[in-house]
Amino acid sequence: MDIQIVSNEASEATADIVPIALWKEIASWRETAQLLRSEAMRHRPLAALGREDA
C-alpha cells in the first residue's frame, strides 16, 4: 500500500494520504487497544467464550 506525503512550498511534510483499507485497519487496532484498557471490557470476550448458544 502506498502512503503519499504532502509537502508545502518549503518541502516540509504537512500531511499524509493513507489508503482507506489501511486507515480502517489502523482504526480497528486503535479501537481494540482502547477497549482492552478497560478491565470490564477485557473480561467480556472471555465470558462470551464460556457461554453456550441458546
Contacts in CASP RR format, 6 or more apart in sequence:
PFRMAT RR
TARGET T0000
AUTHOR 0000-0000-0000
METHOD contacts of the structure
MODEL  1
MDIQIVSNEASEATADIVPIALWKEIASWRETAQLLRSEAMRHRPLAALG
REDA
1 19 0 8 1.000
1 21 0 8 1.000
1 22 0 8 1.000
2 19 0 8 1.000
3 16 0 8 1.000
3 17 0 8 1.000
3 18 0 8 1.000
3 19 0 8 1.000
3 22 0 8 1.000
4 16 0 8 1.000
4 17 0 8 1.000
5 13 0 8 1.000
5 15 0 8 1.000
5 16 0 8 1.000
5 17 0 8 1.000
6 13 0 8 1.000
6 14 0 8 1.000
6 15 0 8 1.000
6 16 0 8 1.000
6 17 0 8 1.000
7 13 0 8 1.000
7 14 0 8 1.000
8 14 0 8 1.000
18 26 0 8 1.000
35 41 0 8 1.000
35 42 0 8 1.000
36 42 0 8 1.000
END
